[in-house]
Amino acid sequence: MWQATQPVSRVALILSPAVGDSLLMMTVARNLQKNGIATTVFGQHAHALRGWFPGIEIRAALREDHLAEKLHCFDTVIQMHGNRPFAGLDRLHPGVILLDHICRARSSESMADRLALFCRNELGLLNAGKSNGLTPPPGLLHRKYPLRVAIHPTASTVDKRWLASRFIQLGVELRDQGFSPQFVVASHERADWKHVERSGISLPDLSSLDHVAAWLFECGWFIGNDSGIGHLASNLQIPTVSLFMRRGIARTWRPDWGTGRVLIGGAYLPTGRLKERYWKYLLSVGKVTQAFEQLRANLA
C-alpha cells in the first residue's frame, strides 16, 4: 500500500479508457479539488463530460509518446490500474500512485466507497466522500420522462452481456405494461440493434457520451449489464437494475451513487468459471422484471 511521504501539491490523474472507471476516479479528483490541491485530469471520457464537472481541469487523454513531457510538472501521478492505460508509469515519474491494491482488496465496500477511503486514509484529505461532483448543465429536468426505461444491452466484454433475446423480451414486456423502453448503445453498435424497433422499442441515436448523459438524466429508470453506462445512470441518480455474473465482481464494481438493485445470474454455481459461462442463461426475464418492480415499489 502506498503511503504519503510528503504533502501532495500538484496531481495528475490519468483515467482508464473505461467509462465506469473514469467516473469512479473523478471521485479522487473531486476530493483533491475540495481540499485545495491543484489537479489535472487526463482522460477521453471525462473530457467528453468536462462540462459536467465544473471547476476541475480536464484534458484529453495522454499519448504514450508524450507522457514524460506532460507529467514532469506534477509531483504526484495517480492511475487506477498498473497497466491501463499505461504500463511502467513508475519508471517515468518518481511520484506514481497505482490503485490496484484498492481494486483487489477483500472488502464488502464498493469501489466508490473504497476510493473515498483512499482519499481519507492514504492521501489524508479531510471530509472526503464518494461524490465525484457530476453536475448536469442547465436546461435539463431530472427524470422528466418517468415512463422511459433506458436499457443497455451491451458491455465491454461478451462475458458481461446478458442474452440479447432476453433484453428484447424484457423490452416488449415493459412496453406492454405502458413503459417506454429505449435501448442505448454506442454509435458503432446501432446497426446490430436496429431490429428492436420492429418490436416497438426505441433506439435513440446518441452520438456522444455528453448526449448519453443528458438523455439518461431525463430517463425514469435504467436496466443494464455491468457497464460504464450503468455507473453513469447511478451517478445521475437514475434508479438502476444492474446484471452481474458473479457476486464478488458485483460487490466491488456495482454502481453505488444512486438507488439500485443488483442481480447475480450465476450465484448458485460452484465455480467462478461456471458462473462466468452460464450466468446469462440462468438469469430469467421474470427475475429481472421482478427486480424492476421491487425497485419501483421501494421508491413509490
C-alpha positions as CSV (number, residue, x, y, z in Angstrom):
1,M,0.0,0.0,0.0
2,W,1.3,3.4,-0.9
3,Q,1.9,5.9,1.9
4,A,2.4,9.6,1.5
5,T,5.9,10.8,2.5
6,Q,5.3,14.4,1.8
7,P,2.2,16.6,1.1
8,V,0.6,16.3,-2.3
9,S,0.5,19.7,-4.0
10,R,0.0,19.2,-7.8
11,V,-1.6,16.0,-9.1
12,A,-2.2,14.4,-12.5
13,L,-5.0,11.9,-12.6
14,I,-4.7,9.5,-15.6
15,L,-8.0,7.9,-16.3
16,S,-8.8,4.5,-17.7
17,P,-10.3,4.1,-21.2
18,A,-13.4,2.6,-19.4
19,V,-16.4,4.9,-18.7
20,G,-17.1,3.4,-15.2
21,D,-13.5,3.6,-14.1
22,S,-13.3,7.2,-15.3
23,L,-16.4,8.2,-13.3
24,L,-15.0,6.5,-10.2
25,M,-11.7,8.2,-10.5
26,M,-13.4,11.5,-10.7
27,T,-14.2,10.9,-7.0
28,V,-10.5,11.3,-6.3
29,A,-10.4,14.5,-8.5
30,R,-13.3,15.9,-6.6
31,N,-11.8,15.3,-3.2
32,L,-8.5,16.7,-4.2
33,Q,-10.2,19.8,-5.5
34,K,-12.3,20.3,-2.3
35,N,-9.0,20.2,-0.4
36,G,-7.4,22.9,-2.5
37,I,-5.0,20.6,-4.3
38,A,-4.3,21.6,-7.9
39,T,-5.5,18.6,-10.0
40,T,-5.4,18.0,-13.7
41,V,-7.4,15.1,-15.2
42,F,-6.4,13.3,-18.4
43,G,-9.0,11.0,-20.0
44,Q,-11.1,10.5,-23.0
45,H,-14.5,10.1,-21.3
46,A,-14.0,12.7,-18.6
47,H,-13.0,15.1,-21.4
48,A,-16.3,14.3,-23.2
49,L,-18.1,15.2,-20.0
50,R,-15.9,18.1,-18.9
51,G,-19.0,20.4,-18.9
52,W,-20.5,18.2,-16.2
53,F,-17.5,18.6,-13.9
54,P,-17.3,22.3,-13.0
55,G,-14.1,23.6,-11.6
56,I,-12.0,20.6,-12.5
57,E,-9.3,20.9,-15.1
58,I,-9.9,18.1,-17.6
59,R,-7.8,17.5,-20.7
60,A,-7.9,15.0,-23.5
61,A,-6.3,11.6,-23.0
62,L,-2.5,11.5,-23.0
63,R,-0.5,9.8,-25.7
64,E,2.3,7.4,-24.7
65,D,5.0,9.3,-26.7
66,H,4.2,12.5,-24.7
67,L,3.9,11.0,-21.2
68,A,7.2,12.1,-19.7
69,E,6.9,15.6,-21.2
70,K,3.4,16.1,-19.9
71,L,3.9,14.7,-16.4
72,H,7.2,16.2,-15.4
73,C,5.5,19.3,-13.8
74,F,3.4,17.2,-11.4
75,D,4.6,16.0,-8.1
76,T,2.1,13.1,-8.0
77,V,0.6,11.0,-10.7
78,I,-2.4,8.7,-9.9
79,Q,-3.7,5.8,-12.1
80,M,-6.2,3.2,-11.1
81,H,-4.6,0.1,-12.8
82,G,-0.9,-0.7,-13.1
83,N,-1.1,-1.5,-16.8
84,R,-4.1,0.6,-18.1
85,P,-3.9,2.9,-19.9
86,F,-0.1,3.0,-19.4
87,A,2.2,0.3,-18.1
88,G,5.5,1.3,-16.4
89,L,4.5,4.7,-15.2
90,D,6.7,4.4,-12.2
91,R,9.7,4.3,-14.5
92,L,8.8,7.7,-16.0
93,H,7.9,9.5,-12.8
94,P,9.0,9.3,-9.1
95,G,5.6,10.1,-7.6
96,V,3.3,7.5,-9.1
97,I,0.4,6.0,-7.1
98,L,-1.3,2.9,-8.6
99,L,-4.6,1.8,-7.1
100,D,-4.5,-1.9,-7.9
101,H,-4.4,-2.7,-4.2
102,I,-7.8,-1.0,-3.8
103,C,-9.4,-2.9,-6.7
104,R,-8.1,-6.2,-5.3
105,A,-8.9,-5.7,-1.6
106,R,-11.1,-8.2,0.1
107,S,-13.9,-5.8,1.2
108,S,-17.6,-5.5,1.1
109,E,-17.3,-1.8,0.1
110,S,-18.0,-0.7,-3.4
111,M,-15.2,1.0,-5.4
112,A,-16.9,4.4,-4.9
113,D,-16.6,3.9,-1.2
114,R,-13.1,2.4,-1.4
115,L,-11.8,5.5,-3.3
116,A,-13.3,7.8,-0.7
117,L,-11.5,5.8,2.0
118,F,-8.3,6.1,-0.1
119,C,-8.6,9.8,-0.2
120,R,-9.1,10.0,3.6
121,N,-6.7,7.4,4.8
122,E,-3.9,7.4,2.2
123,L,-4.0,11.0,0.8
124,G,-5.0,12.5,4.2
125,L,-7.8,14.5,2.6
126,L,-10.4,15.9,5.1
127,N,-14.1,15.2,4.7
128,A,-13.5,13.1,1.6
129,G,-16.7,11.5,0.2
130,K,-17.7,9.4,-2.8
131,S,-19.3,12.2,-4.8
132,N,-17.4,13.0,-7.9
133,G,-19.2,16.3,-8.5
134,L,-21.0,15.3,-11.6
135,T,-23.4,18.2,-12.3
136,P,-25.9,18.4,-15.1
137,P,-25.8,21.6,-17.3
138,P,-28.8,24.0,-17.2
139,G,-31.9,23.2,-19.2
140,L,-32.3,19.5,-18.2
141,L,-35.0,18.2,-16.0
142,H,-34.2,15.2,-13.8
143,R,-36.4,12.1,-14.6
144,K,-38.5,14.3,-16.9
145,Y,-39.8,11.1,-18.6
146,P,-40.9,8.8,-15.7
147,L,-42.0,6.0,-18.0
148,R,-38.8,6.0,-20.1
149,V,-36.7,3.0,-19.2
150,A,-33.1,3.1,-20.5
151,I,-31.9,-0.4,-21.4
152,H,-28.2,-1.0,-22.0
153,P,-27.8,-4.5,-23.6
154,T,-24.1,-4.3,-24.3
155,A,-20.9,-4.3,-22.3
156,S,-17.1,-4.0,-22.7
157,T,-16.7,-7.8,-23.0
158,V,-19.0,-10.6,-24.2
159,D,-19.0,-12.4,-20.9
160,K,-20.7,-9.5,-19.2
161,R,-23.6,-9.4,-21.6
162,W,-27.0,-10.9,-20.8
163,L,-28.7,-12.6,-23.7
164,A,-29.8,-10.2,-26.4
165,S,-33.1,-12.1,-26.9
166,R,-33.9,-11.7,-23.3
167,F,-33.2,-8.0,-23.3
168,I,-35.7,-7.7,-26.2
169,Q,-38.3,-9.8,-24.4
170,L,-37.8,-7.6,-21.4
171,G,-38.3,-4.5,-23.5
172,V,-41.5,-6.0,-25.0
173,E,-42.9,-6.8,-21.6
174,L,-42.2,-3.2,-20.4
175,R,-43.8,-1.8,-23.5
176,D,-46.9,-3.9,-22.8
177,Q,-47.0,-2.5,-19.3
178,G,-47.1,1.0,-20.6
179,F,-43.5,2.0,-20.2
180,S,-41.3,3.4,-23.0
181,P,-38.3,1.0,-23.2
182,Q,-35.4,2.5,-25.2
183,F,-32.1,0.7,-25.9
184,V,-29.0,2.8,-25.5
185,V,-26.0,1.6,-27.5
186,A,-22.8,3.1,-28.9
187,S,-22.9,4.5,-32.4
188,H,-20.9,1.6,-33.9
189,E,-23.3,-0.9,-32.3
190,R,-26.5,0.6,-33.7
191,A,-26.6,-1.5,-36.9
192,D,-26.7,-4.6,-34.7
193,W,-29.7,-3.4,-32.8
194,K,-31.9,-1.7,-35.4
195,H,-34.2,-4.7,-35.5
196,V,-35.5,-3.9,-32.0
197,E,-37.5,-1.0,-33.4
198,R,-39.8,-3.6,-35.1
199,S,-40.8,-4.7,-31.5
200,G,-41.8,-1.2,-30.5
201,I,-38.6,-0.5,-28.7
202,S,-36.9,2.8,-29.4
203,L,-33.2,3.1,-30.4
204,P,-32.2,6.8,-29.9
205,D,-29.2,8.0,-31.8
206,L,-26.9,9.4,-29.2
207,S,-23.6,10.4,-30.8
208,S,-21.5,11.3,-27.8
209,L,-21.2,10.5,-24.1
210,D,-22.3,14.0,-23.3
211,H,-25.6,13.4,-25.2
212,V,-25.9,10.0,-23.5
213,A,-25.6,11.7,-20.1
214,A,-28.2,14.3,-21.0
215,W,-30.6,11.7,-22.2
216,L,-30.1,9.4,-19.2
217,F,-30.6,12.3,-16.8
218,E,-34.2,12.7,-18.1
219,C,-35.0,8.9,-18.0
220,G,-37.1,7.4,-15.3
221,W,-35.2,4.1,-14.9
222,F,-32.2,2.1,-16.1
223,I,-31.7,-1.6,-16.6
224,G,-28.5,-3.0,-18.0
225,N,-25.3,-5.1,-17.8
226,D,-22.3,-4.5,-15.6
227,S,-21.1,-1.5,-17.6
228,G,-19.9,2.1,-17.5
229,I,-23.4,3.3,-18.7
230,G,-24.8,1.7,-15.5
231,H,-22.4,3.7,-13.4
232,L,-23.3,6.9,-15.3
233,A,-27.0,6.3,-14.7
234,S,-26.4,5.7,-11.0
235,N,-24.1,8.8,-10.9
236,L,-27.1,10.8,-12.3
237,Q,-29.3,9.4,-9.6
238,I,-31.4,7.3,-12.0
239,P,-32.7,4.2,-10.2
240,T,-30.9,1.2,-11.7
241,V,-31.2,-2.6,-12.1
242,S,-27.7,-4.0,-12.8
243,L,-27.0,-7.5,-14.1
244,F,-23.8,-9.2,-12.9
245,M,-22.3,-12.6,-13.5
246,R,-20.6,-13.0,-10.1
247,R,-21.2,-11.8,-6.5
248,G,-17.6,-10.8,-5.9
249,I,-17.5,-8.6,-9.0
250,A,-20.8,-7.0,-8.1
251,R,-19.7,-6.3,-4.6
252,T,-16.7,-4.3,-5.8
253,W,-17.9,-2.8,-9.1
254,R,-21.6,-2.2,-8.5
255,P,-23.0,1.2,-9.3
256,D,-23.1,2.9,-5.9
257,W,-24.2,6.5,-6.2
258,G,-27.9,6.3,-6.5
259,T,-30.7,3.8,-5.6
260,G,-30.4,0.5,-7.3
261,R,-30.7,-3.3,-7.3
262,V,-28.1,-5.8,-8.3
263,L,-29.0,-9.2,-9.8
264,I,-26.4,-12.1,-9.9
265,G,-27.0,-14.6,-12.6
266,G,-24.7,-17.4,-11.5
267,A,-24.9,-17.1,-7.7
268,Y,-25.6,-20.8,-7.1
269,L,-23.0,-22.2,-9.5
270,P,-20.0,-23.8,-7.7
271,T,-17.0,-22.2,-9.5
272,G,-16.1,-18.8,-11.0
273,R,-15.6,-20.4,-14.4
274,L,-19.1,-21.9,-14.5
275,K,-20.6,-18.6,-13.2
276,E,-18.9,-16.6,-16.0
277,R,-20.0,-19.1,-18.7
278,Y,-23.6,-19.8,-17.7
279,W,-24.9,-16.8,-15.6
280,K,-26.7,-15.3,-18.6
281,Y,-28.7,-18.4,-19.2
282,L,-29.7,-18.8,-15.6
283,L,-31.0,-15.2,-15.2
284,S,-34.6,-15.2,-16.5
285,V,-36.6,-12.2,-17.8
286,G,-39.0,-12.9,-14.9
287,K,-36.3,-12.3,-12.3
288,V,-35.2,-9.0,-14.0
289,T,-38.9,-7.9,-14.2
290,Q,-39.4,-8.7,-10.6
291,A,-36.3,-6.8,-9.5
292,F,-37.6,-3.8,-11.5
293,E,-41.0,-4.0,-9.8
294,Q,-39.4,-4.1,-6.4
295,L,-37.2,-1.1,-7.2
296,R,-40.3,0.8,-8.3
297,A,-42.2,-0.2,-5.1
298,N,-39.3,0.9,-2.9
299,L,-39.4,4.3,-4.5
300,A,-43.2,4.7,-4.5
